[in-house]
Every structure is written in structure tokens, then in C-alpha cells.
Amino acid sequence: MLSKGTLPFIALLFLCRIGHAQLPDLDSVSSLLNDISVQIEITEGVDNMYNFQFEKAESRFRWLKSNYPRHPLPYFLFGLSNWWKMMPNIEGSEKYDEVFISYMDSSIVFAEELLEKNEESIDAGFFLAAAHSFKGRLYSERESWTRAAISGKKALNYLENWRDKDLGVEFLFGDGLYNYYSVWIRENYKALRPIMWFFPKGDKEKGIEQLKKVSQESFYARIEAMMWLIKIYRGEDQKKQALLLSEYLNSQYPDNPYFHRYYARMLYETGKYTEMSEVSSEILKRIESKKVGYEEISGRYASFYLGSYYTTINKNTELAKENFLKTVDFSEKSSMTKSGYCLYALSYLAGLYEEEKNLEETYYYYKKILDYADKKHSTYKEAKTFIKKNKSELKKAGIDI
């Protein structure tokens, strides 16, 4: 399952595989996007951004902005940089929202200026679609559905208007995402179907093939396409493909916590437990050392995987408890106590103490489940069953239930 913000409003995402080169004068070229000297100049900046070296990345983007202050590209890149600052904890923190929206709005303003000068401007169409789609993605994360739909519709309109331009494989990214998720949303979010009436229906298989082509051939959108393919493959139960792509992204951008924890996740889900334990342990070390981007969400993943490993594979009860306790702690600190990771960690803890005949600790963790879980969750039912079954024993032990 993808996050609540993964909606078809992501009509087009933009990445530059973004050195020093002699840059063209803006008035002398038809498109900065297609200019190799610009691509060379900003490649290092975007690679640094993906590797969470934001100061280095934004120094290159400032340089680009000083050369092209009225082009949408530098403002979009600053917005994208702030987007990636959000990614490790996009649901839990809104501290970058305002600056992100501001940069995307600036990109839209300057793209509209280009459009006024030249209604055939490729750059104008590209950035108008890209900036609106990113705004739509954030609005959907914030459950602002009307604004998300408006932004998504604008992005789709620009995508359609520039579809016949010679943009090659790059525009397939937007098509691929839309083709897949316009169907996926209808299948998985019944409440959003009325909104989807305003959008044409796509084709999931075609969308996957388009994204695969982008991931193999694109100059601009290759990494983003890989990231989305990982999520799609996982959802489609093609986990070996998802593992291969997540391993590649982690190897290329080893300091990106989002790629790092997704790699741990795919190792866990594909049964690569030895590798998973090493990767997860490294994530926890980076959290302890306060490495940029590594925080409670990544810790919740890594500690749960390690707890499961020590419970079922390595058979070390104390290390299992230690890691499940970390999972609960990370969940409480990030206000995500209703998450499956937290609830199942509590369930594991209760089970481990029950095996030791420690009634008091067992009840303590089941009581936490009752405090945190929705009544329909399996762990809630498990906790209620335990308490009902052991009611008399709990009372004999002096435990107030």
C-alpha cells in the first residue's frame, strides 16, 4: 500500500540528471531543458540533492538562478530540493510546506512568462505541468483533496497540450504515472471515485511499460521513474524487481534515508534476512549519530525488521525486545502509534513476555494496543482475547484491569 498522498494528481514529475560549462544566453536557445551545457552544469547539484547533501546542491541551484533569474528551472530545483527534505517524514512534518509551495509557485509564474512570449515554449509546458503536479502531490498528502484535484487537473491539461511536442521519453513519465494510478486509485479508494470522474481512465499495464522505458532511457526522469516502479512492483507482488531497483538506488545514493529504508524493507519482504539485519543496523547507527534525514520514521522501520529477525531467525529474545521497544518509542515520538509497525511490535512484545509467563508485562503491552489500535485491527482483537481469557489470573496477580 502506498501512502495516502500517492494519487493520480502526479501527472508529471521532473528530474534533471543534473561541472562547469559555457552556458547559453536564454534568448539564444529554444529550451534550457534540451541544452547539454545546462544539463552538465546542474548534474552534480541534483546528484547531491538525491544524496541529501542539500547545501552543495543548492549552491549549484543558486548559481543557475543568478544566470537565469526569470526561468522556471532554478525555482523548480529549489522546490524539488525542499521536497526531498520532506520525504523521510512527509506525513509527520509540515515545516517545509510553505517554502516548497513558494518555489513551485515561482516556477509557475516564470513558466507563464515564457508562455506569453512563446506559446510553443517546451520549457513553459514542462514546468507548468511539473510544478502543478508536485503541488497536487503535497496537497494530497495533506488531504486537501479539492486543491489536489485542481492542481492535478492543471498538470494534466498542460501535459495534454504539449503531448505532440518532440519531448521524447521524458513526457512518458507523466503518462506512465497517470496511466497506472488513475486505475489504481479507482480500485483502492472508493471515496475518491467521484473526483476521478473528472479524469480520463488510464491503463495500468501500459503505465508500467512506459515507466520502465523512462527508467532505462530517460536523461531527466530516470531516478524518479525507478522510485515509482519500486512502489508499483511491490504493490503488484513483483518484489524481486522492486528489490533490484531499491538496491541500485541505495548504492547510487547511499546517504538518502528514503532509499536506504526502502532497500531494508525490500530485503525484509524478500527474505534476505542477513543483509536486512546489516542494513537496518546501519540505519539505526545513522539515527543515533543524527545524520541528515535519518529520524524516527526510518528508525521505526529498521528496529521492527531487526526485532522480527531476532524473534524468528536469530532467536535472541533480549535483542528482539530491545528492538521492538525502539519501534514503539520511535512510533510514539513521531505520533504514529496507530501504525502497523507499532501495533505489531507491541504484539510481539506481549507474546515474548507471555512465553516467559510474565503476566504483568504481557498485560502491559496488550493494554497499550487497546490504547492505540482501532477496534477492527487484528492486534486489538488479540489483546481483548488475551485479557478475557486471563481475567481471573490477572486479578489474582493484583493487576488492575
N, C-alpha and C positions, 0 to 999 in steps of 0.2 A: 504494500500500500504506500502510495506517495503521500506527501504532506498535503494538507488541506489547500495549500496555495497552488498546487500543480493543476492548472486549468488551461483550457484552450485559448485563453487570452494571451498566451505566449506565442503570438503569431510569428514573430521573428526575433531571434536573439543575434547579437553581433559580437564577434571576437576578432580582433586583429592579432595575427601572429606577428605580433608587432616586434652604439653604432653611429656612426655619423655619416651623413651623405649630403650632397648638394641638393637642397630641396627646391622644388619648382615654385614659381610665383603662382599664386592662386588664380590670377586672371589668365594665366597661360596654359592651364590644364583643364580638361573637362571633368576630371574626377580625382580627388585625393585618394579615394579608396583603391583605384587601379594604378596608382603611381608607385613604382617599385622603390623609389628613393624614400618615400614616406614610410612604406612598409619596413624597409631596412632600419630606418631611424627609430621606429617605435617597437620593433620586435623585442628588444631587451626589456623595455618597460613593461610590456604585457606579460612576458615570462616572469619578471619579478613580481608582478601583481598576483599571478597564479601561485607563486611560491610564497605568498604572504610577506613579501619584502616591500611593503607599501611605500615607504619613504623613497626608496630607489625608484620604484615605478612612477610615483607622482612627480619626481624631479624631471623625468623624461616627458611626462604629460604637460608639465609647466613650460618646458622648452617648446613643445609643439604649440601650446596656446599662445606663447609670445610671438611665434611666427605666423599663426593663423587665428587671430583673436575672434574672427567673425565666422569661423567654420564650425559646424556641429561636432566634428570629430574629437577635439580635445575635451569638450564638456561631456561628451558621451563616455570617454575613457575615465574621466574623474568619477562619473556616476557609476560606471562599472566597478571601479576600484572600491567605492563605498558599498556596492552590492556584495562584493566578496568579503568585506569586513563583517557584513551581517551574516553570511552564510553559515558559519558554525553554530549560530544561535539565533536564527532568523525568527523563530516563534517566541523566543523569550525576551528579546530586547528590541526596542524601537529607537535607540539612540542615534542611529544613522539615517532614519527615515527622512527627516527634513532636508538634510544636505543632499541625500540621494535624489529626492524629487526635484530639488532646486537645480541640480546639474542636468537632469533629464529634461526639465522644462527649458533650460538654456539651450540645450541641443535642439529641441523642437523649434525654438524661436529662430535660431540661426539657420536651421534647415528650411524654415518657411521663407526666410530672406532669400536663400538660394533659389527656392521655387518661384518666387516673384520675379527674379532675374531671368530664370530659365525654367520653363515648365517641363522640360525634358531632363532636368538635372537628376542623374543617377544618385548622387550623394544625398540630395534632398529626400528623395523617396526612401532611400535606405535608412537614413537616420530617423525620419518621421515614423516609419514602421517600427524600427528598433526601440526608440525611446518610448513610444506609446505602449509597446508590448511589455517592456520592463516595468513601466508604471502599473500596468494592469496586473502583472505578476505580484508586485508588492501589495496592491490593494486587495488582491485575493487572499494573500497571506493574512492580511488584517481583517478579513471577512467583510470588506466594504464592497459588496457584490455589485452594486449599481455602478460605482466608479470603475470597478474592474471590467465590467461588461462594456462600458463606454470606451475605455482605453483600448480594450481588445478589439472592439469593432473598428476604431480608427486605425489601428495597426493593420487589420485585415484589409481595410479599404486601400491603404497605401500599397500593401502587398499586391493586391489585385491590379491597381493602376500601373504598377511598374513590372508586372509579370512578363510583358512582352519585350522588356529591355534586355540587352545582352549582358546579364549578370552571371550566367552560367550556374555552377554548382552552388554558389553562395546562397542564392534565393531558395534552393531546395531545402535549406534548413528550416525556414519558416513554413514551407509547405509540409515538410515531414512532420514537424511537431503538431501542426494543425490537423493533418490527416489522421494522426494517431489519437490525439487527445480529444478531438471533437467527438469521436466514437466512444472513447474510454470514459469520458465524463457522463455521457448518456447512460452507459452501462452501470456506472458505480455511484452516481449522485442523482437520485431521483428528484430531489428537491430543486436541482438546478436545471432540470429539463425544460421548464418554461422559458428560462433565459436562453437555452440553446436553440429554441425555435428561431431566434434571430440570426443564427449562424448556419451556413450550409453544412451538410453531413460529409464527413471525410471517409477515409479508407485506411484502416489500421495497418494492413499488410503493406500497402503502398507507402505509408508513412515510415515504417521501419526500413524499407528498402531505400527510401530517399535519405534517411539519416545515416544509413550505412555508407551510402555513396559520399555524403558530406564528410563523414569521419575518415574516409580513405583518400579523398581527392581535394577537399577544400583547403584553401590557404587561410581563410579568415575564421571559419566556424568549426574547425576540426575538433578542438578540445571540448567545446560545448556540446557538439553532437555526440562525442564519446560519453560524456557525463550523462546525457539523457538516455542514451542507449543502455547504459548500465541499469538505470532505473526501470526502463521498459523490459529489458531481458529478465530482470529479477521478477517483475510482476507477471511476466509470461512464463515463468518457471524455466527459463533458459539460463540457469545460474552459472554454468561453466563459462559461457560467453561473457556474462557480467563480471565474473572473477578475472578473466584475462584482461578486460578493459580497465578494471579497477586497479589491477596490479601495474599496468602500464602507466596510468595517471599518477599513481603513488610514486613510481620510480622516476618519472619526469619532474614531478613537483613534490619532493619528499617533505617539505615544510608546510604543505597545505593540509590543515587538520581535517577538512571535509573529505578530501580524497583519502587521507590516512584512515579515518574511521570507517569509510565505506569499504576500503580494502579489508580491514579487520572483519567487518560484517560479512563480506562475501566468503572469506576464509572460514568463518564460523558456520555459515549456512551450507557450505560445500564440504564440510567435514575435514578441513585441513587444520586440525586442532593444534599441532605442534607449531606451525607457522603462525596461526592465530594467537597463540599464547605469547609469542615473541613480539608480534606487532602490537598487541593490546598492552603488554607491559611497557613498551616504549611510549605509547600514548600517555599512560599514567605518569611516567617519568617526566614527560614534557609538561604535563599539567602541574606537577609539583615544582618544576623549575620556572613556571609562569611564562612559557614560550608563547609567542603571539598566536592568538586564535585557539589555543587549547584551553578549554574550560569545562564546565560541568556536563554539558551535553555529550561531548566526546568521552568524558570520564564515565558517564552512565553506561554508554555502550561497552567500553573496554572492560570495566570492572565486572559487568554482568557476564560477558563472554568468559572472563577468567574464573568467575565463580562457578559457572557451568562446567568449565574444564576441570577444575579441582574437585567438583562433585562427581562427575561421571567418568572422567578419563584418568586423571592422576590420583584420584581417591585421597585427597588431603583435606580432611574436614575443616581444620582450623583455617587454612588458606581460603577455602570455599566461603566460610563465614566472613572472613576479613573482607573479601571482595564483594560479597553480596551486601554487607554493611556499607561499603563505599557506594554501591549502586543506590541504596536508599538515601544516603547522605547527599550524593550528587543530585538526586531527584528532588529532595526537599529544598536544597539550595536554589534550584532552578525552577521551583514551583511546578514540577511535573510529576506529582505523586500519583496521578491517575494513569500514568503511562504503564504499558505492559511490562517494561523493564523493571520498574519499581515494584509493581504488584507481584510479579513472578519471583523477584529477588526475596521479597517478604515471605512468599510461599515456600521457597527453598529453605530459608532460614527456619521457618516453623517446622518444616519436615526434618531438618537436620537435628533440631533440638528434641523433636518428638522421638527420633531414633535413640537419643540419649536418655529418654524417659524424664526429660526436664520439662515438667508440665507448665511451670510458671513462665519460662522463656517461650515455650511453644504458644501459649495463650497470648503473650505479649505481642508476638509478631502477627498472629491471626487477628488480634484486636486492631492492630494498625491497618490491616487490609480492610476491615469493616469501616474504619475511619476514612480511608482513601478511595476505595473502589466503588464503582457503580453497582447497583444491586444485581444487574444482569451479568456482570463479569464472572467468569468461572472461578476466580480466586475468592470472590465474595461468597459464593455458594460453598466452596471448600471450607472457608473459615466458619460459616454458620453450621455446617455439618459437624465439624470437629467440636465446636462448643456444645452443640446439642447432645452429641454422643458422650461427651466427657463432663457434662454438667455436674453430676454428683461428685466426681473425683476432684473437680476444680473447687467445689465448695468445701470438701473435706480438707483440701490443702490450704484453705483460708484465702482463696483467690476471689476477689470481689468481681463478679460478672454482671 
